[in-house]
Amino acid sequence: MSYDPIHPQGGPAGAQPNMNISFNQMLQRSQQDQRPQEAPVEAPGHPAPAIGYRGVYNATPPPQQLPPNALGGARAPSSQPILPVDLPPQAFLTSSMLLDMVDKKVDVLLRDEKEYIGILRSYDQFANLVLTECSERIAARNPEASTDTPTPKWLICDVKLPGLMTIRGENVTICATVDLDREDEPKGVKFAPEEEVRELANAQRNQKKASEARKAKAFKAAGIEAGFGMAA
């Protein structure tokens, strides 16, 4: 049985043979489709359609509508921005409150009860501080203070520190500006010689450590874990 491409025979049962399409006609049709198309002329006010795509990719896509049960489908689009645009970049930092303290005299209290006073020159996003003209303030309870007399309850002295002072942000408990009008005569304290204040401060610190050690020992005997700062 031979196969004639000009006059094909066979096919599905009952179907008429396609006698109009030959191999040469298919070849001529494919060559005609490969001819370059002429660019359409753009009329005033009407954009030219896309070449070869019949304007399919130039059409505006329909608005996307999410089903009610989809994530965010029932939420209406917001017409206002989430963040205000009139705020400076420093307002989004966790240490932005220090911006107004730069180049001002500040009092910094650390977790180990040390106190430093100086001019805040710089800081970073972790609240690490850089102080100049810094002094360490040493304080001790005044043994002569009583409730009956208006004697100051604290004795203080300021020890000048040379150079630049850097303080780690995670050690800071309080950082506040100093009132320049009242710093020479602070309320409730009295300036005393450095040797006297240091001696009183060391004695009171040792007394506090001994008291905490006794408390921790009593807690341990009762089966209670000692708290923060208590030596076992």
Backbone bond lengths (Angstrom), bond angles and torsions (degrees), N, CA, C in turn:
res aa  C-N    CA-C-N  psi(-1)  N-CA   C-N-CA  omega(-1)  CA-C   N-CA-C  phi
1 M - - - 1.475 - - 1.516 108.35 -
2 S 1.343 117.12 125.20 1.464 121.69 -178.22 1.521 110.46 -100.83
3 Y 1.362 114.23 158.23 1.479 121.06 -179.32 1.509 108.52 -113.54
4 D 1.317 117.26 123.21 1.454 123.23 -179.71 1.512 108.78 -106.33
5 P 1.376 118.66 111.02 1.469 119.20 -179.19 1.508 113.31 -69.22
6 I 1.333 118.37 -22.79 1.461 120.17 -179.95 1.508 110.51 -76.10
7 H 1.325 116.67 -41.37 1.460 121.72 -179.70 1.516 108.17 -122.92
8 P 1.341 118.29 78.63 1.469 120.50 -178.05 1.500 110.11 -66.52
9 Q 1.291 113.76 146.15 1.450 121.48 177.44 1.519 109.14 -126.05
10 G 1.274 114.92 170.71 1.445 120.76 178.65 1.507 111.00 87.51
11 G 1.337 118.46 -157.01 1.448 123.61 -177.31 1.487 110.19 107.97
12 P 1.286 118.44 -171.16 1.452 121.84 -179.30 1.511 110.36 -63.60
13 A 1.306 113.93 155.20 1.466 119.64 -178.49 1.512 109.80 -66.01
14 G 1.338 117.80 131.49 1.458 122.29 178.51 1.502 114.30 85.17
15 A 1.377 119.10 -8.42 1.461 121.09 -178.08 1.508 110.10 -86.97
16 Q 1.348 117.13 143.24 1.453 121.36 179.65 1.517 109.55 -80.63
17 P 1.332 118.81 138.84 1.474 120.73 179.24 1.510 110.89 -67.76
18 N 1.353 115.53 140.10 1.461 122.20 179.83 1.525 107.69 -80.88
19 M 1.323 116.86 98.26 1.449 122.03 -174.95 1.519 112.18 -94.53
20 N 1.378 118.56 -7.15 1.464 120.78 -174.14 1.524 113.05 -90.78
21 I 1.325 117.14 -21.86 1.466 120.43 -176.24 1.510 108.96 -104.59
22 S 1.275 118.56 123.36 1.454 124.24 177.59 1.523 109.29 -119.62
23 F 1.300 115.57 174.43 1.456 120.95 -179.24 1.520 111.53 -66.21
24 N 1.351 116.35 -37.60 1.463 119.66 -179.87 1.526 111.40 -68.27
25 Q 1.310 117.19 -37.48 1.459 119.98 178.05 1.534 111.53 -66.26
26 M 1.304 117.57 -39.17 1.468 121.02 177.92 1.525 110.29 -65.22
27 L 1.351 117.63 -38.16 1.453 120.63 178.30 1.510 111.42 -66.06
28 Q 1.342 117.48 -42.65 1.455 120.79 177.86 1.523 111.93 -63.98
29 R 1.315 117.72 -37.62 1.464 120.99 179.28 1.533 111.23 -66.82
30 S 1.330 117.31 -39.48 1.462 119.44 179.08 1.525 111.62 -67.12
31 Q 1.354 116.69 -34.55 1.462 119.66 177.85 1.520 111.31 -70.03
32 Q 1.310 117.76 -33.96 1.466 120.42 177.55 1.527 111.71 -67.77
33 D 1.340 118.59 -34.76 1.468 121.26 -179.45 1.515 112.40 -70.50
34 Q 1.370 117.15 -22.08 1.450 120.62 -178.26 1.512 113.53 -87.17
35 R 1.320 118.98 -1.87 1.464 121.25 178.65 1.515 110.63 -70.15
36 P 1.350 117.48 141.27 1.480 119.52 -178.61 1.519 111.60 -63.72
37 Q 1.306 114.07 140.43 1.453 120.32 178.91 1.521 110.35 -90.10
38 E 1.286 115.13 147.16 1.459 120.59 179.06 1.524 109.42 -80.28
39 A 1.352 114.15 139.64 1.458 119.07 179.33 1.512 109.80 -68.63
40 P 1.318 117.80 130.43 1.467 119.72 179.63 1.517 111.02 -69.50
41 V 1.321 114.50 148.52 1.456 121.40 179.63 1.519 109.41 -82.72
42 E 1.341 114.71 129.76 1.470 120.04 -178.97 1.521 109.22 -84.98
43 A 1.302 116.58 118.76 1.459 121.46 178.45 1.521 109.94 -81.46
44 P 1.330 117.36 153.46 1.475 119.48 178.80 1.521 111.63 -61.37
45 G 1.328 114.66 125.33 1.459 119.85 178.82 1.496 114.86 84.95
46 H 1.342 118.65 -4.05 1.457 121.98 -179.44 1.524 107.60 -129.52
47 P 1.327 119.46 117.45 1.464 120.87 179.84 1.509 111.01 -69.32
48 A 1.315 114.65 149.44 1.461 120.52 -179.24 1.516 109.71 -73.47
49 P 1.361 117.22 140.31 1.469 119.29 178.04 1.519 111.08 -70.60
50 A 1.330 115.80 159.67 1.450 120.74 -179.22 1.516 110.65 -68.21
51 I 1.340 116.81 145.28 1.456 121.98 -178.65 1.518 109.34 -81.28
52 G 1.301 117.44 125.27 1.445 122.51 173.80 1.518 114.28 81.93
53 Y 1.346 118.66 -10.72 1.464 120.34 -179.00 1.531 112.70 -115.16
54 R 1.357 115.53 -1.11 1.456 121.20 176.04 1.532 112.58 55.68
55 G 1.362 115.20 35.16 1.460 119.46 174.08 1.510 115.40 75.81
56 V 1.339 117.69 13.46 1.463 118.86 -177.40 1.522 111.11 -67.73
57 Y 1.366 116.99 -43.52 1.448 120.67 -176.99 1.524 113.34 -83.25
58 N 1.326 117.03 -7.68 1.461 119.76 175.94 1.512 112.84 -91.72
59 A 1.302 117.28 -9.05 1.458 119.86 -178.24 1.515 110.49 -73.39
60 T 1.332 116.41 147.23 1.464 121.93 178.24 1.520 109.65 -76.39
61 P 1.341 118.31 125.67 1.466 119.28 -178.08 1.519 110.69 -68.30
62 P 1.308 117.28 148.15 1.469 120.01 179.09 1.519 110.93 -67.94
63 P 1.318 118.12 152.76 1.468 120.58 179.06 1.516 110.57 -63.26
64 Q 1.349 114.67 138.04 1.452 120.51 -178.67 1.520 110.08 -79.25
65 Q 1.284 116.65 125.47 1.452 122.62 179.77 1.520 108.62 -116.99
66 L 1.333 115.73 119.15 1.451 121.30 179.90 1.517 109.88 -86.89
67 P 1.325 116.83 146.56 1.471 118.68 175.49 1.519 111.03 -66.23
68 P 1.329 117.04 157.01 1.473 119.16 -177.60 1.510 113.50 -61.13
69 N 1.339 118.18 -29.78 1.453 119.42 -177.67 1.522 113.18 -87.16
70 A 1.355 118.76 -0.30 1.458 121.07 179.33 1.524 109.61 -78.91
71 L 1.334 114.89 160.76 1.456 120.58 -179.87 1.521 110.24 -67.72
72 G 1.320 117.03 117.21 1.452 121.67 -178.37 1.499 114.24 80.55
73 G 1.343 118.14 7.36 1.452 119.87 -177.56 1.513 113.30 -71.82
74 A 1.339 117.70 -34.89 1.455 121.11 -178.64 1.516 112.75 -88.11
75 R 1.347 118.18 -0.54 1.450 120.81 -177.91 1.515 110.20 -92.85
76 A 1.302 116.62 128.94 1.462 121.16 -179.33 1.517 109.83 -74.71
77 P 1.324 118.72 146.03 1.464 120.08 178.93 1.515 111.46 -65.28
78 S 1.344 115.89 139.06 1.460 121.23 -178.00 1.515 109.81 -82.37
79 S 1.309 116.54 132.15 1.460 121.66 179.65 1.512 112.78 -90.27
80 Q 1.351 118.54 -11.62 1.449 122.50 -178.89 1.522 109.04 -113.63
81 P 1.345 118.05 148.83 1.464 120.12 177.29 1.522 111.01 -67.46
82 I 1.325 115.07 151.39 1.462 119.76 -178.72 1.519 110.62 -69.14
83 L 1.337 117.60 -44.87 1.459 121.66 -178.82 1.528 109.31 -102.33
84 P 1.319 118.27 140.86 1.470 119.62 176.60 1.509 110.59 -67.37
85 V 1.315 114.91 144.62 1.458 120.40 -176.20 1.518 112.40 -94.12
86 D 1.320 118.38 -5.24 1.455 120.28 -176.69 1.524 112.70 -96.83
87 L 1.339 119.30 6.83 1.447 122.20 179.40 1.524 109.92 -94.82
88 P 1.334 117.91 144.80 1.469 120.01 177.86 1.516 110.82 -72.81
89 P 1.331 117.69 162.99 1.477 119.51 179.62 1.516 112.81 -61.73
90 Q 1.360 118.27 -27.82 1.458 119.60 -178.83 1.518 112.41 -66.89
91 A 1.346 118.48 -18.32 1.462 120.46 -177.34 1.517 112.11 -72.01
92 F 1.336 118.13 -14.87 1.458 120.81 -178.11 1.522 112.03 -99.17
93 L 1.319 118.95 7.63 1.452 122.32 176.71 1.517 109.91 -94.03
94 T 1.331 115.62 150.77 1.463 119.30 178.74 1.525 111.63 -70.00
95 S 1.316 118.06 -22.88 1.463 122.06 179.89 1.520 112.00 -103.19
96 S 1.337 117.74 25.58 1.461 120.19 -177.73 1.520 112.45 -66.68
97 M 1.332 117.90 -21.48 1.463 120.25 179.28 1.528 111.69 -66.39
98 L 1.328 117.76 -19.16 1.463 120.62 179.38 1.521 112.38 -80.76
99 L 1.323 117.09 -6.33 1.464 119.97 -176.80 1.520 111.60 -62.66
100 D 1.328 117.41 -38.30 1.461 120.98 -179.00 1.523 112.72 -79.07
101 M 1.334 118.07 -7.56 1.463 120.99 -178.60 1.525 112.91 -96.60
102 V 1.330 117.67 -5.85 1.454 120.14 -177.97 1.529 109.76 -64.66
103 D 1.338 115.97 137.53 1.476 124.19 -179.23 1.529 111.42 65.72
104 K 1.322 117.23 24.62 1.457 121.66 174.98 1.523 109.48 -123.02
105 K 1.306 115.79 158.54 1.458 121.21 179.39 1.520 109.14 -79.76
106 V 1.334 116.08 126.64 1.458 121.31 -175.51 1.520 109.58 -126.67
107 D 1.326 114.07 158.08 1.465 122.98 176.01 1.524 107.08 -117.15
108 V 1.338 116.57 120.09 1.461 122.28 -175.13 1.526 108.46 -115.27
109 L 1.334 116.11 124.90 1.460 122.95 177.51 1.523 108.50 -110.87
110 L 1.336 116.30 127.74 1.456 121.72 -177.24 1.522 110.75 -97.02
111 R 1.316 114.82 172.14 1.461 120.24 -178.05 1.521 112.46 -70.23
112 D 1.317 117.82 -25.66 1.463 120.78 177.89 1.527 112.28 -89.18
113 E 1.357 116.09 18.16 1.463 124.21 175.16 1.525 112.81 70.83
114 K 1.334 118.08 14.33 1.454 119.81 172.05 1.518 109.71 -83.48
115 E 1.321 115.61 150.40 1.468 121.32 -174.39 1.519 109.15 -132.35
116 Y 1.333 115.05 132.62 1.462 120.99 179.74 1.524 109.15 -129.41
117 I 1.326 114.34 141.71 1.462 121.72 179.03 1.527 108.14 -126.37
118 G 1.331 116.25 127.80 1.453 120.99 179.92 1.514 110.78 -170.53
119 I 1.320 115.13 -174.00 1.460 121.80 -179.54 1.527 108.31 -97.49
120 L 1.317 115.97 123.05 1.462 121.62 179.89 1.535 109.15 -75.28
121 R 1.324 115.09 118.50 1.461 120.03 -178.73 1.519 112.98 -102.61
122 S 1.320 117.62 -33.68 1.459 119.52 -176.76 1.522 109.40 -159.02
123 Y 1.327 115.03 164.09 1.456 122.96 176.44 1.514 107.94 -158.79
124 D 1.341 116.64 170.61 1.454 121.54 177.51 1.514 109.66 -130.56
125 Q 1.341 116.44 -171.83 1.460 120.62 -175.39 1.518 112.60 -69.98
126 F 1.339 117.87 -14.38 1.458 121.61 177.41 1.522 111.85 -96.96
127 A 1.323 117.99 10.34 1.467 124.47 179.42 1.526 111.95 63.67
128 N 1.328 117.49 26.13 1.461 120.16 170.12 1.526 108.34 -72.61
129 L 1.329 116.68 129.77 1.459 121.94 -170.72 1.526 110.81 -107.26
130 V 1.317 115.13 147.94 1.465 122.81 173.99 1.524 107.32 -124.05
131 L 1.343 116.17 118.83 1.461 122.29 -176.78 1.514 109.69 -116.54
132 T 1.315 115.70 143.77 1.458 122.63 171.34 1.524 108.67 -120.35
133 E 1.352 114.58 160.66 1.476 121.07 -177.16 1.534 109.26 52.11
134 C 1.319 114.62 47.61 1.463 121.25 -171.46 1.524 110.92 -90.79
135 S 1.321 115.36 147.29 1.467 123.48 176.23 1.516 108.75 -135.55
136 E 1.329 115.89 144.15 1.457 121.50 174.59 1.526 108.87 -93.95
137 R 1.318 115.45 125.67 1.469 119.94 179.54 1.529 108.59 -97.04
138 I 1.326 115.15 120.37 1.459 122.17 178.45 1.522 107.56 -104.09
139 A 1.313 116.00 130.31 1.470 121.18 -176.44 1.523 109.38 -128.55
140 A 1.323 115.33 146.36 1.462 122.64 176.98 1.517 108.28 -145.87
141 R 1.322 115.63 148.50 1.464 119.42 178.42 1.533 110.07 -68.60
142 N 1.303 114.86 137.66 1.452 121.09 -179.13 1.531 109.59 -77.12
143 P 1.346 119.59 116.68 1.469 120.05 -179.35 1.524 113.08 -67.97
144 E 1.313 118.42 -17.63 1.461 121.32 -179.32 1.522 112.53 -90.64
145 A 1.340 116.92 -3.41 1.464 119.94 -178.36 1.525 109.94 -74.34
146 S 1.330 116.01 143.51 1.461 122.72 177.96 1.522 108.06 -148.38
147 T 1.305 114.57 165.84 1.460 119.71 -179.04 1.530 112.24 -76.53
148 D 1.317 117.31 -18.69 1.466 120.09 -176.93 1.526 112.44 -85.64
149 T 1.313 117.98 -25.49 1.470 121.89 -177.37 1.517 109.70 -112.60
150 P 1.336 118.05 150.76 1.477 120.67 179.10 1.517 113.34 -81.43
151 T 1.316 117.37 35.01 1.465 120.84 179.41 1.523 109.70 -73.04
152 P 1.342 118.50 137.75 1.475 119.86 178.44 1.528 111.34 -59.00
153 K 1.321 116.07 140.86 1.455 121.25 -176.75 1.527 113.04 -82.56
154 W 1.328 117.32 -14.55 1.456 120.33 -176.55 1.522 110.53 -129.64
155 L 1.345 115.04 143.73 1.457 122.55 171.84 1.522 107.62 -110.79
156 I 1.326 116.67 132.06 1.455 120.73 -175.82 1.513 110.43 -131.98
157 C 1.333 114.66 159.44 1.457 122.23 171.94 1.518 107.96 -152.49
158 D 1.323 116.57 146.98 1.463 122.95 -179.33 1.523 108.88 -108.42
159 V 1.334 116.53 123.70 1.463 123.35 179.53 1.522 108.17 -105.49
160 K 1.322 116.14 118.61 1.463 120.82 -177.73 1.518 110.54 -70.28
161 L 1.339 115.95 133.49 1.460 122.64 179.17 1.524 109.23 -108.55
162 P 1.329 118.44 132.19 1.474 120.10 179.81 1.522 111.67 -79.66
163 G 1.326 114.91 155.38 1.453 120.54 173.46 1.514 113.80 76.03
164 L 1.334 113.97 -153.37 1.461 123.26 -174.84 1.520 109.13 -102.54
165 M 1.326 116.17 141.60 1.466 121.53 -178.08 1.523 108.78 -115.02
166 T 1.336 116.63 123.69 1.464 122.10 175.61 1.521 108.67 -113.27
167 I 1.319 116.10 135.35 1.461 122.45 -177.23 1.524 107.96 -124.65
168 R 1.326 115.59 130.06 1.466 120.50 178.35 1.514 109.71 -72.19
169 G 1.331 116.43 134.72 1.455 120.78 -173.47 1.513 114.17 -64.38
170 E 1.337 118.12 -33.81 1.458 120.21 -177.64 1.525 112.67 -71.49
171 N 1.339 117.93 -12.37 1.461 121.20 178.17 1.518 112.99 -93.54
172 V 1.324 117.63 -5.23 1.462 121.38 -175.83 1.520 109.60 -83.23
173 T 1.337 115.48 130.63 1.463 121.71 173.98 1.517 111.44 -100.14
174 I 1.334 116.65 -47.29 1.466 121.98 -179.45 1.524 108.41 -136.80
175 C 1.316 116.09 136.71 1.459 122.38 173.25 1.526 107.32 -136.59
176 A 1.326 117.14 115.75 1.466 121.89 -175.58 1.516 109.39 -141.95
177 T 1.321 115.04 154.24 1.464 120.51 177.85 1.529 110.45 -75.27
178 V 1.310 115.25 153.88 1.461 122.59 -178.61 1.519 109.02 -98.35
179 D 1.325 115.51 134.45 1.464 121.06 175.39 1.525 108.33 -76.53
180 L 1.324 117.19 108.93 1.455 121.07 -174.69 1.523 112.18 -67.81
181 D 1.321 118.26 -23.34 1.462 120.98 -179.86 1.523 112.65 -77.61
182 R 1.347 116.91 -18.11 1.463 119.74 -175.73 1.520 112.79 -122.69
183 E 1.327 117.85 6.72 1.454 118.77 -176.70 1.527 112.24 -73.75
184 D 1.324 119.07 -24.94 1.466 119.88 179.22 1.522 111.83 -73.74
185 E 1.306 118.33 -29.43 1.462 122.69 179.31 1.523 109.33 -130.23
186 P 1.329 118.07 73.12 1.468 119.80 -179.79 1.520 111.07 -66.62
187 K 1.310 115.88 148.78 1.457 122.04 -175.99 1.524 110.68 -80.43
188 G 1.343 116.08 133.10 1.458 121.62 175.16 1.513 115.41 83.36
189 V 1.329 118.83 3.46 1.464 121.85 179.40 1.527 109.43 -131.72
190 K 1.333 114.10 165.93 1.465 120.16 -179.28 1.520 108.09 -141.38
191 F 1.328 116.88 132.88 1.453 121.41 177.64 1.529 109.26 -75.12
192 A 1.331 115.61 134.90 1.462 122.16 -178.16 1.524 108.69 -137.30
193 P 1.339 118.29 166.28 1.467 120.49 177.91 1.531 112.01 -60.56
194 E 1.327 115.52 151.57 1.453 120.39 -175.39 1.523 111.89 -64.14
195 E 1.356 118.09 -41.46 1.461 120.12 -178.43 1.518 111.45 -62.47
196 E 1.304 117.42 -40.77 1.464 120.48 -179.84 1.524 111.48 -66.26
197 V 1.308 116.03 -44.00 1.460 119.47 -178.02 1.533 110.66 -67.64
198 R 1.334 117.44 -41.86 1.462 120.21 179.23 1.528 111.37 -62.91
199 E 1.293 117.83 -42.04 1.461 121.04 -179.87 1.519 111.06 -63.67
200 L 1.342 116.45 -44.81 1.466 119.32 177.92 1.532 111.41 -65.24
201 A 1.334 116.96 -40.56 1.460 120.09 -178.48 1.528 111.40 -65.49
202 N 1.352 118.09 -41.46 1.461 120.48 178.79 1.525 111.02 -65.87
203 A 1.338 117.71 -41.43 1.461 120.14 179.33 1.524 111.23 -64.53
204 Q 1.312 117.62 -41.93 1.473 120.23 179.45 1.526 111.21 -69.45
205 R 1.330 117.77 -33.17 1.462 120.60 177.70 1.530 110.86 -67.66
206 N 1.340 117.59 -42.37 1.460 120.68 177.63 1.525 111.17 -65.50
207 Q 1.316 116.12 -37.99 1.460 119.59 177.87 1.526 111.30 -64.31
208 K 1.319 116.77 -38.88 1.456 120.41 178.94 1.529 110.88 -67.26
209 K 1.342 117.20 -40.44 1.458 120.35 178.58 1.526 110.98 -62.96
210 A 1.337 118.03 -41.36 1.466 120.77 179.00 1.523 110.95 -64.77
211 S 1.331 116.96 -38.80 1.459 120.24 178.66 1.526 111.29 -66.59
212 E 1.344 117.45 -41.61 1.458 120.70 178.74 1.525 111.01 -66.37
213 A 1.340 117.39 -35.57 1.464 119.77 178.55 1.525 111.02 -66.23
214 R 1.313 117.96 -38.94 1.462 120.57 176.97 1.525 111.20 -65.21
215 K 1.325 117.36 -39.73 1.466 120.26 178.10 1.528 111.02 -65.42
216 A 1.341 116.19 -42.73 1.461 119.28 -179.67 1.527 111.08 -64.65
217 K 1.327 117.33 -37.70 1.470 120.41 178.04 1.519 111.06 -65.30
218 A 1.325 117.50 -40.48 1.466 120.84 178.33 1.528 110.96 -66.90
219 F 1.325 117.68 -38.59 1.463 121.13 177.68 1.530 110.81 -65.08
220 K 1.337 116.24 -42.17 1.458 119.70 -179.46 1.517 111.57 -64.86
221 A 1.325 116.85 -37.38 1.454 119.95 177.90 1.530 111.69 -65.97
222 A 1.327 116.79 -29.43 1.464 121.08 178.60 1.528 112.62 -88.53
223 G 1.335 117.18 1.84 1.468 120.43 178.64 1.518 112.90 83.00
224 I 1.330 117.80 21.69 1.465 122.19 179.94 1.507 108.19 -111.78
225 E 1.332 115.95 134.47 1.449 120.58 179.41 1.519 110.77 -71.09
226 A 1.313 115.98 138.47 1.466 120.59 -178.61 1.516 110.75 -67.01
227 G 1.338 115.83 146.07 1.448 121.36 -178.20 1.512 112.37 -79.78
228 F 1.342 115.29 -176.48 1.449 121.54 -178.05 1.523 110.20 -65.45
229 G 1.339 117.27 131.94 1.454 122.19 177.70 1.504 114.22 86.84
230 M 1.325 118.54 -4.03 1.466 121.30 -179.82 1.517 109.07 -96.73
231 A 1.316 116.94 124.99 1.456 121.44 178.07 1.522 109.77 -79.95
232 A 1.328 116.41 132.07 1.456 120.15 -179.00 1.519 111.85 -74.76
